[in-house]
């Protein structure tokens, strides 16, 4: 039986005692449905996806709210409608760390290693697929913003190595995600497994995880090693949660946020906290940087999930509504399900009728799911801005604030 250790995860005002994948302590329900057949390359694999035991993780404490800030009637920190400035661009907000990012781009492919040409070719495919380099940029911005507190005049070698490790881990996770999600496109280009096959894609992701772990160990900082190692475990936990709740219309917002933390926010939070640790910042600052990364990561994921309904395939670089089509119910769907019973019927049928997916997307838009998800993204963004108030005023702090605004502008 699969069993993993318990973890205490703080989502703001409430501490949850979580079990990553211990079946004995989960509330389990069986959902038996017909077998489905899928083709992977030249192989046909028969699976009973919906016979996977759908697993729920419930909090052991019920006295406080998990959804920190959600639904509270507070004065927003951000009001983009009142902003007089022109829209934020990534090029502008990354300008203060442009040299750092240029050095990172030069190092990325060499750090992966040239002894495995096929794996290198696979890595080059995704490194060159138009990624925003948001995570290493966050490492550099937080590093420089917190270095000022410690009196450092420049970044250390460990700061730079951390940024490279974070991007490698992120890239490895994307390669594996595309295999699990059977995605044909990533950022408008063919995915690694489409070009090289599933076997090479899995090995490429594994290789990059292993290589990043080796470089991580050589940083010789136990706190950061534990922090980043937990992220890799969180990736697996997030995939388990997602796979066990496909087409489950009873999934709750708390579960969605937890999965989003595992799959997206955990790495961003570890990135920003690790950067502050290498600057020698005190614990109160490093914890605020962790909270900043967590809240920005959650806001970022909610915005991505909104765009899956509001943008075209050309804009997304993948088919629109792809998450819903695969049974992955995100914030807009969860909110819409509260108001529209017909949406439940369509989803639970797994879109067996022609046009049912388009009808479900239309219902999500009509039932206020998009608007409520936008409110959730903005609430998390407000929290992220508040987390930055511990930093001194600088161009680097301003760029971090602008990154939060840029994320929200994607849905305005």
C-alpha positions, 0 to 999 in steps of 0.5 A: 500500500502506498504511504507517504509521510504527513505534512503540516501545510499553512494556508494562511489562517489554518493549519491542515494536517495533510497526508500526501497519499496514505489511503488509510487516513483518507475518506474514499469513495469508489466510482465504477465506470466502463473501461476506456481505451487510449492510444499512446504512440503505437501502443494501445493501453486499456485503463480504468481511469474512473475506477481509480479510488477517488481520494479526498483529504480532509482537515483535522482542524475545523475551527478556522477557514482554509481559504485565507482571504477568500470571501472576506469583505476587505479593501483590495490592495490592487485595483487595476481599473484605477491604475493610470499606468500603461499595462505591465509587460514582462520585458519591462518588469524583468529589465532590472534582472535582464543581465541575470536572465541572460546569464541563466539562458547561457548556462541552462543547456550546459548545466543539463549535461552533454553526455546524453545527446537524445536527452539534451535534444529533448531538453532543448526543445522545451527550453527553447519553447518560448518560456517566460522564465518567470520562476528564475526571474523571481529568484533574481528579484527576491535575491536582489531585494533581500540582498540589500537588507543584508548589505550584499552588493551583488548576487552570490553563486548560490543565488544564481545556481538556485535560479538554474535549479528551479528552472530545471525542476520546472522544465522537468515537471512540464515534460512529465505533465505533458505525458500524463495529460496526453498534451500534444502542444506546449507553448504552440510547439509539439511536446517532447513526447510527441517528438521523441516518444513517451519513453524518451520524455519520461527519461528526459524528465527523470534525468533533469530531476536527478541533475537538478538534485545533484546541483541542489546537494552541492549548494550545501544548505540543508534548509534549502535542500529540504525546501526544494526536495519537498517541492518534488514530492509535492508535484507527485502529490498534486498529480495523485490528487488530480488523477483521483478526482477527474470528472468529480463534480463534488470536488471542493474549492479547498481541494482545488487550492491544495492541488494548485499549491502542490502543482504550481505554488509550492515551487514558486514559494520555495524559489522566493524563500530560498532566494531570501535564505541565500541573502542571509535575511532573517526568518521573518523575511524568509517566511514572508517571501514564502507566503508571497510566492505561495499567494502569487503561485495560487493567483497565477494558477487561477488566472491560467485556469480562467484563460483556458475558458476565455482564450483561443487555442492560438493564444493558449498554445494548446486546445481551449477547454483542454482541462475540462475536456480531460475531467480536470475541474478548475475554479471556474467550473467549481463555482459554476457547478454551484449554480447550474445542475445541468453542468453536472450532468454534462461533466459526469457524462464525460462529454459523450455527446457531440457538442457537449464540451462546447455547451459546458464551456458556455454554461461556465461563462454564463453562470458567473464561474469566470467572474468568481474565479477572477475575484479569487485570483485578485484576493490571492494577489492582494495577499501577495502584495501585502507580503512584500511590504516587509521589503525596503522600497527598491526597483526590485520590490517594484518589479515584484509588485508589477509581476503580481499586477501583470498576472491579473492583467492577463484576465482584464 
